[in-house]
């Protein structure tokens, strides 16, 4: 009987996109079992590789000049699922990868380009705009995106606030906003809320360059923003799971763009037909650049692993680094960055082990 293997990896951040990883895993499977039927299902959770995982290669992709995280222009990438549905990764407008390490400054970086990309998509005819949240260099609660959609944030003297999260402590009023003739869907890759001890500032601020003092400033600003949301009938946004994604961009889009905030991995897996492919598989192989316990809390590879286990399939993980996993068959590159050949070698090994085949 022909063995069916489903390869469903996320991107190996900073190295290979999800389609490239899927190709490498498939090559490894065929090294171990030449006649295997391999099903390709590259995945994302709204962060790296979203467009690559969801858009067919022939889909329209447009480069759009928008405001970057420090105010200079960058090229955001806008993709089209169809003539009515546009999508983009917020990281192309405000991503940490756009900055050098010495430029990281979440007290002043902005998500303005995200709002500009949404507006551009709607202006070009989109009735639905899907925004992947992840990889941002920001902790501004989505207030930069609000500015890109026509909102003005002022202090108690009526002066517009500067860009960035640190100024939110002085927020006194929210005004304006252009009406959007489209539904915005925001894909969260985490369950982090906007505020609190497990909120966006303490969880993500240090990763984006904030000192302990900076984290305290950012947290205080997000608390003020949440209080304004509450006064405008959205008290739920302070604790909404995923509201803290991309430094609070999730909650910000839910308020300023009336976005529907959903778990990105579930949205992507439904879009790419993962469950139907899983039903046919004898073995599921997933992976990402670094796989640990945090991968099991909303990350695409973790969601895939859980679904495979629930379906009682053989499941394996291939990653550059694996830490803290118990009861999961996993092989890693011992912390080194894996190229396509390295991924294929691990996939061949894990396939042999899964099916009880001898080493070559």
DRENLUMRO-381040 format. One record per residue (C-alpha): x, y, z. Coordinates in nm, 4 decimals. Layout:
N
(rec (X, Y, Z)),
...
***
This chain:
360
(rec (0.0000, 0.0000, 0.0000)),
(rec (0.1289, 0.3480, -0.0891)),
(rec (0.2198, 0.5526, 0.2171)),
(rec (0.0689, 0.9028, 0.2293)),
(rec (0.2704, 1.1716, 0.4035)),
(rec (0.1365, 1.5224, 0.4699)),
(rec (0.4019, 1.7930, 0.5046)),
(rec (0.2595, 2.1055, 0.6688)),
(rec (0.5394, 2.3354, 0.7862)),
(rec (0.5461, 2.7027, 0.8774)),
(rec (0.8267, 2.9308, 0.7640)),
(rec (1.1733, 2.8875, 0.9096)),
(rec (1.1987, 3.2535, 1.0086)),
(rec (1.4834, 3.4406, 0.8439)),
(rec (1.5718, 3.1400, 0.6314)),
(rec (1.3058, 2.9674, 0.4193)),
(rec (0.9400, 3.0328, 0.3447)),
(rec (0.6730, 2.7691, 0.4109)),
(rec (0.6601, 2.6484, 0.0486)),
(rec (1.0384, 2.6069, 0.0376)),
(rec (1.0316, 2.4135, 0.3642)),
(rec (0.7476, 2.1936, 0.2373)),
(rec (0.9485, 2.1156, -0.0764)),
(rec (1.2528, 2.0236, 0.1323)),
(rec (1.0487, 1.8004, 0.3631)),
(rec (0.8921, 1.6294, 0.0630)),
(rec (1.2345, 1.5639, -0.0851)),
(rec (1.3413, 1.4015, 0.2410)),
(rec (1.0305, 1.1853, 0.2581)),
(rec (1.1009, 1.0539, -0.0914)),
(rec (1.4608, 0.9759, 0.0046)),
(rec (1.3227, 0.7454, 0.2715)),
(rec (1.0183, 0.6136, 0.0841)),
(rec (1.0590, 0.6727, -0.2913)),
(rec (0.7059, 0.5694, -0.3798)),
(rec (0.5351, 0.7695, -0.1036)),
(rec (0.2526, 1.0031, -0.1963)),
(rec (0.3410, 1.3426, -0.0474)),
(rec (0.0740, 1.6062, 0.0157)),
(rec (0.2039, 1.9641, 0.0358)),
(rec (0.0291, 2.2015, 0.2768)),
(rec (0.2494, 2.5016, 0.3692)),
(rec (0.0976, 2.6936, 0.6605)),
(rec (0.1117, 3.0189, 0.8528)),
(rec (-0.0556, 3.1715, 1.1572)),
(rec (-0.0720, 3.5256, 1.0232)),
(rec (0.2968, 3.5973, 1.0689)),
(rec (0.5822, 3.5045, 0.8378)),
(rec (0.4815, 3.3300, 0.5175)),
(rec (0.1102, 3.4137, 0.5199)),
(rec (0.0894, 3.5175, 0.1564)),
(rec (0.3137, 3.2320, 0.0463)),
(rec (0.1015, 2.9771, 0.2304)),
(rec (-0.2376, 3.1031, 0.1137)),
(rec (-0.1944, 3.2707, -0.2251)),
(rec (-0.1487, 3.0579, -0.5370)),
(rec (0.1776, 3.1420, -0.7179)),
(rec (-0.0107, 3.3121, -1.0015)),
(rec (-0.2031, 3.5488, -0.7705)),
(rec (-0.1575, 3.9231, -0.8113)),
(rec (0.0919, 4.0833, -0.5738)),
(rec (0.1482, 4.4591, -0.5617)),
(rec (0.4228, 4.6663, -0.4037)),
(rec (0.2764, 4.9713, -0.2310)),
(rec (0.4797, 5.2552, -0.0778)),
(rec (0.3696, 5.3141, 0.2835)),
(rec (0.5089, 5.4584, 0.6057)),
(rec (0.7598, 5.2283, 0.7725)),
(rec (0.8113, 5.1732, 1.1450)),
(rec (1.0396, 5.4764, 1.1850)),
(rec (0.8526, 5.7040, 0.9462)),
(rec (1.0501, 5.6561, 0.6250)),
(rec (0.8847, 5.4926, 0.3262)),
(rec (0.8916, 5.1151, 0.2777)),
(rec (0.7315, 4.8853, 0.0208)),
(rec (0.4389, 4.6942, 0.1635)),
(rec (0.3305, 4.3801, -0.0216)),
(rec (-0.0400, 4.3574, -0.1002)),
(rec (-0.1704, 4.0266, -0.2338)),
(rec (-0.5077, 3.9401, -0.3848)),
(rec (-0.6968, 3.6172, -0.3198)),
(rec (-0.9558, 3.7321, -0.5721)),
(rec (-1.0863, 4.0628, -0.7050)),
(rec (-1.2700, 4.1332, -0.3779)),
(rec (-1.0228, 4.0017, -0.1202)),
(rec (-0.6847, 4.1573, -0.0451)),
(rec (-0.4360, 4.0422, 0.2160)),
(rec (-0.1003, 4.1414, 0.3565)),
(rec (0.1398, 4.0743, 0.6406)),
(rec (0.1627, 4.3708, 0.8765)),
(rec (0.5361, 4.3043, 0.9063)),
(rec (0.5872, 4.4337, 0.5520)),
(rec (0.4836, 4.7772, 0.6822)),
(rec (0.6017, 4.7777, 1.0443)),
(rec (0.8140, 4.4641, 1.0822)),
(rec (1.1151, 4.4151, 1.3034)),
(rec (1.2982, 4.2765, 0.9997)),
(rec (1.2852, 4.6246, 0.8428)),
(rec (1.5172, 4.7630, 1.1114)),
(rec (1.8743, 4.7093, 1.2185)),
(rec (1.9210, 4.5939, 1.5782)),
(rec (2.0389, 4.9416, 1.6806)),
(rec (1.7183, 5.0945, 1.5370)),
(rec (1.4757, 4.8971, 1.7507)),
(rec (1.2682, 5.1451, 1.9521)),
(rec (0.9129, 5.0337, 2.0377)),
(rec (0.8504, 5.3575, 2.2272)),
(rec (0.8496, 5.5453, 1.8962)),
(rec (0.7913, 5.2949, 1.6137)),
(rec (0.4551, 5.3103, 1.4388)),
(rec (0.2009, 5.0896, 1.2645)),
(rec (0.0852, 5.3783, 1.0415)),
(rec (0.1779, 5.1829, 0.7273)),
(rec (-0.0687, 4.9089, 0.8214)),
(rec (-0.3559, 5.1553, 0.8120)),
(rec (-0.2259, 5.2955, 0.4843)),
(rec (-0.2151, 4.9473, 0.3307)),
(rec (-0.5721, 4.8773, 0.4422)),
(rec (-0.6850, 5.2048, 0.2863)),
(rec (-0.4960, 5.1325, -0.0357)),
(rec (-0.6582, 4.7887, -0.0586)),
(rec (-1.0066, 4.9334, -0.0124)),
(rec (-0.9312, 5.2122, -0.2593)),
(rec (-0.8364, 4.9443, -0.5141)),
(rec (-1.1688, 4.7678, -0.4741)),
(rec (-1.1244, 4.5232, -0.1846)),
(rec (-1.4417, 4.4330, 0.0008)),
(rec (-1.2470, 4.2192, 0.2486)),
(rec (-0.8953, 4.2939, 0.3737)),
(rec (-0.7089, 4.0191, 0.5613)),
(rec (-0.4236, 4.1446, 0.7802)),
(rec (-0.1672, 3.9029, 0.9218)),
(rec (-0.0417, 4.0144, 1.2622)),
(rec (0.3091, 3.9135, 1.3588)),
(rec (0.6721, 4.0188, 1.3490)),
(rec (0.6080, 4.3863, 1.4188)),
(rec (0.8625, 4.6297, 1.5639)),
(rec (0.5849, 4.8175, 1.7416)),
(rec (0.3922, 4.8429, 2.0686)),
(rec (0.1599, 5.1304, 1.9794)),
(rec (-0.1748, 4.9559, 2.0256)),
(rec (-0.2541, 5.0054, 1.6590)),
(rec (-0.2725, 5.3841, 1.6992)),
(rec (-0.0342, 5.4325, 1.4076)),
(rec (-0.2681, 5.2279, 1.1886)),
(rec (-0.5511, 5.4491, 1.3157)),
(rec (-0.3664, 5.7557, 1.1871)),
(rec (-0.3310, 5.5838, 0.8504)),
(rec (-0.7109, 5.5515, 0.8511)),
(rec (-0.7774, 5.9157, 0.9303)),
(rec (-0.7920, 5.9161, 1.3102)),
(rec (-0.6308, 6.1901, 1.5199)),
(rec (-0.5055, 6.1294, 1.8742)),
(rec (-0.4712, 6.4378, 2.0957)),
(rec (-0.3474, 6.5278, 2.4421)),
(rec (-0.5440, 6.7395, 2.6895)),
(rec (-0.4288, 7.0620, 2.5208)),
(rec (-0.5634, 6.9459, 2.1848)),
(rec (-0.2172, 6.8819, 2.0387)),
(rec (-0.1798, 6.5686, 1.8221)),
(rec (0.0268, 6.3033, 1.9956)),
(rec (0.3594, 6.1927, 1.8475)),
(rec (0.3802, 5.8497, 1.6858)),
(rec (0.4666, 5.5481, 1.9013)),
(rec (0.3567, 5.3776, 2.2178)),
(rec (0.5245, 5.5985, 2.4760)),
(rec (0.3079, 5.9023, 2.3953)),
(rec (-0.0159, 5.7152, 2.4711)),
(rec (0.0147, 5.8015, 2.8395)),
(rec (-0.0933, 6.1526, 2.7405)),
(rec (-0.3905, 6.0458, 2.5264)),
(rec (-0.6978, 6.2585, 2.5973)),
(rec (-0.9160, 6.2190, 2.2895)),
(rec (-0.9697, 6.0126, 1.9732)),
(rec (-1.1212, 6.1904, 1.6749)),
(rec (-1.2203, 6.1239, 1.3162)),
(rec (-1.1530, 5.8125, 1.1162)),
(rec (-1.2572, 5.7548, 0.7568)),
(rec (-1.5356, 5.5100, 0.6959)),
(rec (-1.4174, 5.1787, 0.5525)),
(rec (-1.6351, 5.0173, 0.2894)),
(rec (-1.4809, 4.6775, 0.3623)),
(rec (-1.4579, 4.4079, 0.6259)),
(rec (-1.1165, 4.3792, 0.7912)),
(rec (-1.0100, 4.0388, 0.9226)),
(rec (-0.7071, 4.0428, 1.1537)),
(rec (-0.5194, 3.7137, 1.1976)),
(rec (-0.3542, 3.6825, 1.5386)),
(rec (-0.0618, 3.4466, 1.5911)),
(rec (-0.0801, 3.4678, 1.9723)),
(rec (-0.3472, 3.4818, 2.2426)),
(rec (-0.1803, 3.7673, 2.4331)),
(rec (-0.4221, 4.0413, 2.5501)),
(rec (-0.3657, 4.4163, 2.5140)),
(rec (-0.3068, 4.4931, 2.8829)),
(rec (-0.2099, 4.3298, 3.2119)),
(rec (0.0936, 4.1425, 3.3388)),
(rec (0.0730, 3.9100, 3.0375)),
(rec (-0.0152, 4.1911, 2.7992)),
(rec (0.1534, 4.3261, 2.4882)),
(rec (0.4060, 4.5537, 2.6590)),
(rec (0.5645, 4.3099, 2.9078)),
(rec (0.5470, 4.0137, 2.6685)),
(rec (0.6673, 4.1787, 2.3473)),
(rec (0.8362, 4.5016, 2.4543)),
(rec (1.1699, 4.3429, 2.5507)),
(rec (1.1799, 4.1432, 2.2234)),
(rec (1.1497, 4.4709, 2.0347)),
(rec (1.4201, 4.6565, 2.2238)),
(rec (1.2403, 4.8089, 2.5236)),
(rec (1.4237, 4.8471, 2.8542)),
(rec (1.2369, 4.7701, 3.1786)),
(rec (1.1617, 5.1420, 3.2079)),
(rec (1.0420, 5.1455, 2.8486)),
(rec (0.8165, 4.8464, 2.9107)),
(rec (0.6571, 5.0323, 3.2032)),
(rec (0.5932, 5.3365, 2.9808)),
(rec (0.4426, 5.1225, 2.7062)),
(rec (0.2231, 4.9317, 2.9509)),
(rec (0.0950, 5.2568, 3.1016)),
(rec (0.0156, 5.3909, 2.7547)),
(rec (-0.1783, 5.0804, 2.6563)),
(rec (-0.3766, 5.1022, 2.9820)),
(rec (-0.4775, 5.4589, 2.8918)),
(rec (-0.5728, 5.3473, 2.5403)),
(rec (-0.7796, 5.0603, 2.6815)),
(rec (-0.9593, 5.3044, 2.9107)),
(rec (-1.0584, 5.5127, 2.6068)),
(rec (-1.1813, 5.1975, 2.4328)),
(rec (-1.3900, 5.1191, 2.7425)),
(rec (-1.5472, 5.4653, 2.7454)),
(rec (-1.6466, 5.4036, 2.3834)),
(rec (-1.8202, 5.0718, 2.4604)),
(rec (-1.5262, 4.8398, 2.3883)),
(rec (-1.4096, 4.7465, 2.7375)),
(rec (-1.3621, 4.3915, 2.6076)),
(rec (-1.0583, 4.4953, 2.4036)),
(rec (-0.8341, 4.5177, 2.7104)),
(rec (-0.8494, 4.1434, 2.7686)),
(rec (-0.9535, 4.0076, 2.4283)),
(rec (-0.7325, 3.7076, 2.3378)),
(rec (-0.5052, 3.8153, 2.0526)),
(rec (-0.5623, 4.1852, 2.1191)),
(rec (-0.1964, 4.2175, 2.2127)),
(rec (-0.0760, 4.0653, 1.8846)),
(rec (0.1807, 4.2809, 1.7027)),
(rec (0.2159, 4.5051, 2.0064)),
(rec (-0.1558, 4.5678, 2.0466)),
(rec (-0.2311, 4.6029, 1.6753)),
(rec (-0.4951, 4.3321, 1.7122)),
(rec (-0.7027, 4.5347, 1.9578)),
(rec (-0.6304, 4.8546, 1.7671)),
(rec (-0.7672, 4.7181, 1.4407)),
(rec (-1.0688, 4.5746, 1.6218)),
(rec (-1.1518, 4.9282, 1.7389)),
(rec (-1.0282, 5.1637, 1.4692)),
(rec (-1.1108, 4.9432, 1.1682)),
(rec (-1.3903, 4.7358, 1.3264)),
(rec (-1.1859, 4.4309, 1.2400)),
(rec (-1.2854, 4.0762, 1.3157)),
(rec (-0.9981, 3.9343, 1.5222)),
(rec (-0.9482, 3.5615, 1.4670)),
(rec (-0.6810, 3.3019, 1.5375)),
(rec (-0.4619, 3.3028, 1.2306)),
(rec (-0.3658, 2.9361, 1.2275)),
(rec (-0.7282, 2.8207, 1.2250)),
(rec (-0.8145, 3.0646, 0.9456)),
(rec (-0.5220, 2.9524, 0.7305)),
(rec (-0.5772, 2.5811, 0.7873)),
(rec (-0.9386, 2.6121, 0.6803)),
(rec (-0.8366, 2.8135, 0.3743)),
(rec (-0.5769, 2.5591, 0.2558)),
(rec (-0.7897, 2.2489, 0.3198)),
(rec (-0.5671, 2.1033, 0.5915)),
(rec (-0.8240, 1.8755, 0.7576)),
(rec (-0.9145, 1.7050, 0.4299)),
(rec (-0.5479, 1.6374, 0.3590)),
(rec (-0.4898, 1.5134, 0.7145)),
(rec (-0.7679, 1.2572, 0.6788)),
(rec (-0.5717, 1.0887, 0.3974)),
(rec (-0.2321, 1.0901, 0.5705)),
(rec (-0.0446, 0.8049, 0.7351)),
(rec (0.2176, 1.0486, 0.8659)),
(rec (0.2087, 1.4235, 0.9340)),
(rec (0.5332, 1.6235, 0.9424)),
(rec (0.5266, 1.9833, 1.0601)),
(rec (0.7905, 2.2249, 1.1775)),
(rec (0.9260, 2.5761, 1.2069)),
(rec (1.2604, 2.7382, 1.2731)),
(rec (1.2307, 2.7045, 1.6502)),
(rec (0.9732, 2.4759, 1.8108)),
(rec (0.9086, 2.4879, 2.1851)),
(rec (0.6197, 2.5045, 2.4303)),
(rec (0.5189, 2.8494, 2.3061)),
(rec (0.4592, 2.6911, 1.9647)),
(rec (0.1664, 2.5050, 2.1211)),
(rec (-0.0159, 2.8287, 2.2110)),
(rec (-0.1633, 2.9531, 1.8851)),
(rec (0.1349, 2.9044, 1.6536)),
(rec (0.0560, 2.7312, 1.3246)),
(rec (0.2889, 2.4355, 1.3725)),
(rec (0.1505, 2.3765, 1.7208)),
(rec (-0.2087, 2.3823, 1.5981)),
(rec (-0.1159, 2.1373, 1.3219)),
(rec (0.0524, 1.9064, 1.5718)),
(rec (-0.2522, 1.9108, 1.8006)),
(rec (-0.4885, 1.8341, 1.5121)),
(rec (-0.2697, 1.5469, 1.4011)),
(rec (-0.2657, 1.4027, 1.7512)),
(rec (-0.6432, 1.4419, 1.7852)),
(rec (-0.6855, 1.2527, 1.4587)),
(rec (-0.4572, 0.9757, 1.5946)),
(rec (-0.2044, 1.0150, 1.3163)),
(rec (0.1688, 0.9565, 1.3321)),
(rec (0.3079, 1.3061, 1.3906)),
(rec (0.6641, 1.4368, 1.3717)),
(rec (0.8335, 1.7751, 1.4068)),
(rec (1.1382, 1.8948, 1.2130)),
(rec (1.2941, 2.2238, 1.3273)),
(rec (1.6174, 2.4107, 1.3606)),
(rec (1.5764, 2.3884, 1.7372)),
(rec (1.3345, 2.1907, 1.9546)),
(rec (1.3012, 2.2558, 2.3279)),
(rec (1.0749, 2.1464, 2.6097)),
(rec (0.8548, 1.9028, 2.4199)),
(rec (0.7489, 1.5771, 2.5836)),
(rec (0.5785, 1.2927, 2.4030)),
(rec (0.6335, 1.4414, 2.0580)),
(rec (0.8638, 1.2793, 1.8031)),
(rec (1.0968, 1.5588, 1.6953)),
(rec (1.4314, 1.6037, 1.5215)),
(rec (1.6222, 1.9285, 1.5087)),
(rec (1.9388, 2.0857, 1.3746)),
(rec (2.0794, 2.1316, 1.7248)),
(rec (2.0173, 2.5060, 1.7091)),
(rec (2.1803, 2.5758, 1.3748)),
(rec (2.0022, 2.7400, 1.0841)),
(rec (1.8891, 2.4674, 0.8484)),
(rec (1.9069, 2.4945, 0.4714)),
(rec (1.6904, 2.2905, 0.2362)),
(rec (1.9380, 2.0033, 0.2346)),
(rec (1.9502, 1.9890, 0.6144)),
(rec (1.5706, 1.9886, 0.6358)),
(rec (1.5499, 1.7086, 0.3787)),
(rec (1.8005, 1.4966, 0.5712)),
(rec (1.6009, 1.5306, 0.8930)),
(rec (1.2757, 1.4576, 0.7084)),
(rec (1.4216, 1.1385, 0.5619)),
(rec (1.5361, 1.0251, 0.9045)),
(rec (1.2082, 1.1054, 1.0788)),
(rec (1.0110, 0.9270, 0.8039)),
(rec (1.2169, 0.6099, 0.8443)),
(rec (1.1721, 0.6219, 1.2201)),
(rec (0.7974, 0.6812, 1.1934)),
(rec (0.7466, 0.3803, 0.9673)),
(rec (1.0045, 0.1606, 1.1371)),
(rec (1.2310, 0.1433, 0.8317)),
(rec (1.6033, 0.0650, 0.8574)),
(rec (1.8636, 0.3375, 0.8200)),
(rec (2.0331, 0.3471, 0.4772)),
***
